[in-house]
Every structure is written in structure tokens, then in C-alpha cells.
Amino acid sequence: GLSWPRCVFHDLTGHPCLTCGGTRSGIAFFHGHLGAALRFNPLVFAALCAIVFFDLYAFVVLLTRAPRLRIAEMSRVERGLARGLVIVLLAGNWIYLLHKQ
């Protein structure tokens, strides 16, 4: 019986923010409606899929007592590329949400 969370950015501008649809995407994802979850917010859908795959990986590692994968320190160039990738993903998601409106 609780109300849905309000998006202040959407209320002020009339446009979706970067995370608009994230709650609906999560609910659809966990109910097994993957297509709907992807349509609501592709970036949240991708993050949820990554969490599921990581959990499966962690379960297998714990079960088999295999050594865990380690991520070494990133160089300055690699950190810059990672930041750029995050910016591109966020911008692409926002463009999708604006276009879908």
C-alpha cells in the first residue's frame, strides 16, 4: 500500500532522470519479466544481470574452493578508459530514456 517513490528531477523538468524506471525495472526483473525490465531501464537491467552472474560465480568458487579472480591495480590510462566507459553508458541510458518518453 505504499506509494511509488517520486522523481524530483522528473517533477521539475518533465524529463526522466538517469535512474527513472529503475524501481520498475528491478521489480520486473525479480518477477521474471526480463523484457519489461530491459525496457524500463536498460542500465539497471544490465547491473542486475551482472549481480546475478557474480553471485553464480561466487557460489561456484565457494563450492569448489577454487581460487578467486583478482583485479590488479589499473594504470592511469585504464582508469581513464573505465571512467569514459561509465560516462558513455550513463549518457546512452539517459538518451534511451529520453527517446522512449
N, C-alpha and C positions, 0 to 999 in steps of 0.2 A: 503494500500500500504506500510505499514511499514514492515521492515524485522523482522524475529524472533529473540528473544534475543539469544546471543551466550553464551555457557558454556565454560568458560576458562579452567576448570578442564578437560572437555572432549576434548577440543582442544589440551591441553598439553599431556594428558595421553592416549587418545583414549578410555577411560572407562567412563561410566556415573557417575555423582556425585549423592549425596543423593536426590537431587531435580530434576534431569533430568526427563523430561516428565511432570513436574508439570503444566506448562502452557498449554500443550496439554490436560492434564487430566482435568484442570479447564474448558477449552473451551468445551470439550466433555460433561462434567457433566452438564454445563448450557444449552447445546443444547439437553439434554435428552438422550445422548448416554452413559448410565451408564456402560455398559460392556467395551466399549472402554476406558472410564475414569479410570476404575479399572485396565485395562491392562497397560495404560500409566504410572501410578504411584499409587500403592495401598495406600500409606500413605497419599497422598494428597486427594485421593478419600475418605478415612476414615475421614479426617479432614473436608472436605466439607459436608459429611453426618452429622457429629457431629454439625456443624454450623447450618444446616437446622433443625435438631431436637431441638437444643437450641432455635432457633428462634420460632419454633412452640410452645415450652414450654413457652417462654416469652410472646407470643401472648395470649395464654390461661390464663396465670396468670394475664396479664393486663385486659383481657376481663372479667374474673370472679372476679377480685380483691382478688384472693387467696393469702395467704402468700407465699413468695418466699422460696425456699430451701436455706439453709445456709451451707457452708462448714466450720467446725470448724478448729482450728489450728491443724496441723498434728504433731504427735510425731516424734522423731528423726528416729525411725525405719520406720515409714510410709513414711517419706521424702526419706529415702534410698531406699525403695521399689519403690517409684514413679520414682526416678532417674534411677534405674535399668530397670524398665519397658520402659522408654523412650529410653534408650540405646539399649535394645533388639529390640524395634520397628524400630528404625533407622537402626540398623545393618541388621535386617531381610529385610527391604525395600531395602537396598543397595545390599544385596545378590540377591534379586529377580531381581533388575535392571541389575546387572552384569550377572546373569544367562540368562536373556531374550535377552541379546545382541547377 
